Amino acid sequence: MSGYAVTNPATGEVLAEYPAATDADIGAAIAAADDAYHAWARRTSPEERAAMVRKVAELHRERLDDLAAIVVREMGKPLSHATGEVEFAADITEYYADNWDKFTGDTPLEILGEGTAVIRRSPIGPLLGIMPWNFPYYQVARFAAPNIVLGNTIILKHDPHCPQSSAAVAQMYADAGFPEGAFVNVYATNEQAATIIADRRVQGVSVTGSERAGVAVAAVAGANLKKVALELGGSDPFIVLSTDDLDAVVEQAVEARLDNSGQSCNAPKRFIVIEALYDAFVAQFAEAMRGTVMGDGFDDPTIGPLSSLAAAQRLEEQVKRAVAQGATLVTGGTRDGAFFQPTVLTNVTADMDVFREELFGPASVIYQVASEQDAVELANATDYGLGSYVYTTDPAQAERVAEAIDAGMVYVNCVLADSPELPFGGVKRSGTSREMGLLAADEFVNKKLIRTAP
């Protein structure tokens, strides 16, 4: 068995299994991506490639219901979340088709001498994308779309939970008219992924996933002098310093924490609340978490099961260990198969494991702080640095806190505000790159200087 299988986490039923790629399959995938790069991508214009990418966006929308149903079966996502993800993937793909000229054109330089100089952005070749299970379409769209418009070709190694969604994406690229090798889906093992990275024809690798996965991929990429882009985990702080409407803040806090059944890298996981609001926030937040509707993704509940039984067991172990080490369990903490009850912990201290861990599921830690400075220090007391959230009625305070937080993204008085034009990424152990927005197009590109004498 390859490990690539559709296993409905709501029932544990294995619905389909897929054979692992052979070494010959891997060799053929690399050769096809390299051939497409030289014979097709290098001979077409960005405008031509963008028109084809636009068709991929259209196919996402045309196949919305089928695509959404695939990921509900694969990883349990509530149906409305699944349809929203497909629509967002279409929007991202379309954004790069519409804005091709903004990230492929020459950038003139002011020079000290006579003549001219420009930076020309050129593709570099085949790229490997190692993608995660939590957003099977969105993650692929934000990696593949800008790079194909640029003229790179894509080899996709998706998570073993996602064999149908990865095949569906590859089929959309084929149906949009892309030649063989422009976008290749492979059911590769981790060892085969290392072989792909090491191949001289492959010029870079992008990985979205756990810190452990990022370390492993970066080690192989570094050993082979390949460009690597990393988007890893997060333990994002949600800081509440002041508000005129605590009900609205709590509603947004719960909505953001439970997005994708709590399985989002940039979801708020640590809630840092000024002492004057702490008791009321804990009470309202816990009540809302207790009222959450869980169920099969096709019934479109607030949250579905976690992606797998193993994921739910891992979260259960973290919560139990936190309580054993002295944390207070305000609500939740129980598991039924892959379903995990929304959970709230308080009285967590720096000597507990959960203080440093990422809780990847519907579990939260709430901290009380006495001042803005204490809030910032606690927010930064983590090895992660992906996103962050700040709620305050004071614009000057918002600016100070946003500047002081060590994170790649700060959202002030809003959640779930991601958009195709906004860059996504982190610092510290949350990653090294940016996806989405125009910054994404600079990750795997040759910024070639062309200096011309008069």
Number of C-alpha atoms within 10 A of each C-alpha: 8 13 16 21 20 24 22 25 28 26 16 13 11 13 11 13 17 15 12 16 16 14 12 8 14 19 15 14 24 25 16 20 28 23 19 25 23 15 12 19 26 17 11 12 14 21 17 13 20 26 17 20 29 21 20 29 27 19 18 24 18 11 13 18 14 13 21 25 19 21 31 25 27 28 25 31 35 29 25 17 22 27 21 15 23 25 20 22 26 27 23 24 30 24 24 33 26 15 17 22 15 12 21 22 14 18 15 13 13 11 11 7 9 10 11 15 18 18 16 18 20 19 23 21 27 32 31 25 24 25 25 20 21 25 21 27 27 20 22 21 25 26 29 24 29 33 25 28 31 30 28 28 31 30 27 28 24 26 21 23 25 28 26 23 22 23 16 19 23 22 17 20 21 17 14 18 13 21 16 15 23 26 27 24 20 22 26 27 18 14 8 18 22 17 16 23 26 19 13 13 17 24 24 25 26 24 24 23 21 19 18 11 16 23 14 12 23 21 14 18 20 13 11 16 15 19 17 25 24 28 26 28 27 32 26 26 30 29 28 28 24 18 15 9 8 15 14 11 20 20 14 16 23 22 20 21 28 25 20 27 30 27 22 21 24 26 30 28 28 24 24 24 25 20 16 13 16 18 13 14 22 22 12 16 21 21 14 16 22 16 11 15 13 19 17 22 27 18 12 18 19 22 27 29 32 28 27 22 21 13 18 25 18 14 22 20 11 19 25 14 15 22 18 11 15 14 19 15 17 17 17 18 21 16 16 12 17 22 28 26 24 28 20 23 24 20 15 20 15 10 10 16 15 20 17 15 15 22 27 22 30 29 28 26 24 21 21 22 21 12 13 17 12 14 25 20 15 19 25 17 14 19 16 26 28 28 26 27 26 24 21 17 14 11 11 10 16 19 12 12 22 19 11 14 22 24 23 21 21 22 17 18 17 14 20 13 7 12 14 20 17 16 18 22 23 25 22 16 20 28 25 15 21 24 24 25 20 20 16 24 26 19 19 25 21 14 16 12 15 13 13 10 8 7
